[in-house]
């Protein structure tokens, strides 16, 4: 369950649509977006959060 207001959810979805240039009205576009997100998550190196935009810490 999401613990955010409905208007907040709608705002965020519209923001995603604008940034990614997709329409929530088009199922194929939404599937493509979903698969792209899954690919990014699965392609992330182990131990690295794919949503973390900071550079990984250097060892040494």
C-alpha distance (Angstrom), angle and dihedral (degrees) to the residues before:
residue distance angle dihedral
X1 . . .
X2 3.77 . .
X3 3.77 115.6 .
X4 3.79 97.2 -153.7
X5 3.78 132.1 102.1
X6 3.80 117.5 -94.3
X7 3.81 91.2 -118.1
X8 3.81 90.2 53.5
X9 3.80 90.5 52.9
X10 3.81 92.4 48.5
X11 3.82 91.1 48.0
X12 3.80 91.8 51.3
X13 3.80 93.1 46.9
X14 3.82 91.1 51.3
X15 3.80 89.5 48.2
X16 3.82 90.3 52.8
X17 3.81 89.8 48.7
X18 3.80 91.3 52.6
X19 3.81 95.8 45.4
X20 3.82 95.0 44.7
X21 3.80 94.7 36.0
X22 3.80 93.5 -129.3
X23 3.77 132.6 128.7
X24 3.78 123.0 -130.6
X25 3.80 85.7 -148.3
X26 3.83 90.6 67.2
X27 3.82 112.4 73.5
X28 3.82 93.7 -164.0
X29 3.79 91.5 54.9
X30 3.79 91.7 49.2
X31 3.81 91.9 49.2
X32 3.80 90.3 49.4
X33 3.82 90.4 49.9
X34 3.80 91.5 47.9
X35 3.81 92.0 50.0
X36 3.82 91.4 47.8
X37 3.80 90.5 53.2
X38 3.80 91.6 48.1
X39 3.80 90.2 49.2
X40 3.80 91.1 52.6
X41 3.79 91.1 49.5
X42 3.80 93.5 48.1
X43 3.82 93.1 44.4
X44 3.82 93.4 54.1
X45 3.79 113.5 109.0
X46 3.81 114.7 -104.1
X47 3.78 112.2 -84.1
X48 3.80 93.6 19.8
X49 3.76 121.4 110.5
X50 3.84 107.0 -133.1
X51 3.80 90.0 -148.6
X52 3.80 92.7 55.5
X53 3.80 105.8 98.8
X54 3.78 95.1 -172.0
X55 3.77 119.5 104.4
X56 3.82 112.8 -97.8
X57 3.79 116.0 -103.8
X58 3.77 114.2 -96.0
X59 3.78 117.7 -121.8
X60 3.74 116.4 -131.8
